[in-house]
């Protein structure tokens, strides 16, 4: 049903102007308020009370059969996780609950716009829940027109091991909510940002466990979040930046300092390039590949002193004409037969590859009267050789980039690796 039709039906039922109702709905929908909740808000505004929130009786469905276009639904489910977070809604802060529900057919995310009192492990019947599409999947919206009751018998699901949200870092995905992790803080910095309530101090850094490492942000800085601390963090949520999951601590996250240090891994998972790219981004990953090409924009470059973007012909894309600051980098295309990725090396790694300092490179460029001689020398060193690269992989519309922390030529015997691969294939 189009917005005009919803507005017309509401206006007719409430006896008010259709355009006013439509404007009210549009204002709410632009903040991602579910349509049924938006309609309820408009009803209350115009004194229409709560008349059900959907245009027909909700149908009872299994999770696997829920479709964003199918109208409101009723479900009988097991609560897997419950997270709490505050958002800005119609200009005001509002606390919501969110997490995952399951039945025998599948798992679905939900947002509850008030506290219905259910906890992880509870079996409940939810009536008249709205359905919207979120990140390409259906999500339940449980609001003022919904009902929540206790189910007399436990809802059996194949997902009971996920009750409570206990997770290793390697298993976290963007969109996860109400998760609990045990981690050690490897790095932490305090910084001030321009938040929704003005200048806000936050903590950010890196946490780890024995399965991997991830960046984190603590939006309500806690003194116990310090380098070296081993912590149990309950009710964290996961966001994504350029394909990389990031652990977020809200004001509702609870923290417990652990007496025993959390074991952490010193190694990164080694993946084929194709596998890593298909994963959509990883914070700490290792790949092997042959350098096919050193891309333009390698060698000596200039960066904007304000935003660090690469300056071309004295122009920054964001700040216009600037006096660029000298820097060095390498953008090398790696291929392992399953995919390609651009490995990006910072100044320190580039100087190692070049075999000299940036000052040496600038002197060579002056003598040749051409900056490209530096990139050419780097290409002569790299192209055709195999390298092990460890770093943070991001994937976006421009391709896959691996910001390298480590970059070294492999010393593996290609014949031995080929034999091992044949053995694996024949097994």
Steps between C-alpha positions, in 0.01 A plus 500: 500500500637842401552777755216699342259214567609464861464875547157503336366215717638657817367844412155357429493306828623799703302768318806716429676637192675234291801718417561568869488128575732423208748763620495352851564151363786617279669675793494178701601267218812703420631401844445129417197475728302190396186583304262351757668694781483816290130448441441447871685826578282689252185347649604609849590849377154548356317342792419176320640272769646158425293320242712197437797617295439285194251500219382145572527218751861382535579155366680236705824404330822307541810715487611345171172612339510865609519750215538879528205544264271257680350733761498459877563158650470298820779260596581248771874518566795455735688815597869464415637843587384828651705815450419852619592818317390864487413669171370839395132473404296806396772718651496322837713222642317171528615167640435196284558127544640296214642159429403167348207258523483141375264212434559163337513661153749785543625813675375857463616834641258722688463849638269556799396860549421444867609254769274196487696326775622195310852369554735264310366145521135599542238341275243760396206561271525836323186632338452770237870567437590719206746381238752713318803430284834574662830431325318287244326280758165516682503636855221501757389827655322456832317816599209651685245303299681168556436249776752275674398199709679209663482172309405210729740256334863558407543581131750248364754638252832386352650833610491461879881522515459868404282585801662780699719622217834352610737536205862487391628802310545304179128418496373858540323655204372847426148536636556273801338635817491390861829308470733403784875467444807439714797697368833656580553867414807531277478868410290788629491873430276780621371755251235767472241492224203712397218275624124537497518688832797717403861423578531149640801309631523137394751218524609301197760235434544128447380199701598137449428144605646171388300510175588845369512877544245774439481877540271631774337824612383574855236773474481537879871493595572274794822510705529119491538508121877533499788338317568148622168458681309173462127570498164332464277735302127429503253664262725631227387562144691477173517758223682485171746741343605417144421135562686471832297413815552735795407424862297779662449553873192709583393652830307176560802273456607337826866436570668244724876501556636145476768369736647262243644655182306424183715296262564685175639386170816649355417373153234603253280254313652419162246496221502475126453846351166404346370375837611815680342731242176300499481541879448872436790625708709384796689691766802270527568251222797349319524411131763375258519628147720591207543868422366553150537876481595809697215743445514868413521715810787297646842630600530867591168673567364810674222506761262770613616639837136520616349163404799291380339429163739471207551835327510511120636806321484692827128432540324313782155365415362635826708808579593630155844653445742404778873471564538123498715311750747245363436131557567157347278201437455192284178373343576148381253265334523148643352189339489141625278346234181540706480879492688827509551766763692828513757494780570852629834554672570801721820703502694268734428188296560688175842615617586139584400388150679792336814439701541863602337790679249744355781755483700254286199451273446875461868547410474226236190668358676837483799351321274332245263800493218245522318368807401187313851354525425416864182310412686327215774382738238367742319319217827338387540364854145374552340386175504128444588406856276341763433681828329432830286797598325555834270790569146635495286421197222734389264445208288770341373609159856589399639152567691312768787667685731345758668756727823314571656470844742231385636440149774251431611273221414136559764235533266209438604238247243529216548132409426390856190718518376370165545144622311579820216654299477193276485279806222713644302492174531121468405434863 
